Amino acid sequence: MNDKLFEFIDANDTYSNEDKAYWLELIFQLIKNTQNLEYDKKHSLRSMFSEEYWSNSVADNFATFGQIVAQLVTKELLPLNFAGKNNSNAKTYQLIRN
């Protein structure tokens, strides 16, 4: 899966190498965080991160990160499924059972 994630990010010619490293760091942190999610619960992208991490690393780019995550979920490159939207109209996700 890691190779496909690298290929996905690397395929975007508009990202600098620094941008690519940033997005990959967020994606791998998200994957790490999914290990702590409950299977039958819906999770917003924001709820999958600590408030501190979100504020310091994601908040300024949450819209782009949300688009990236949605594309990765569609391509089945993350252990998540779409689970509708919350009351703030943000996408929610559920952990995929292995």
Secondary structure by P-SEA (a helix, b strand, c coil): caaaaaaaaaacccccaaaaaaaaaaaaaaaaacccccccccccccccccaaaaaccccccaaaaaaaaaaaaaacccccccccccccccbbbbbbcc
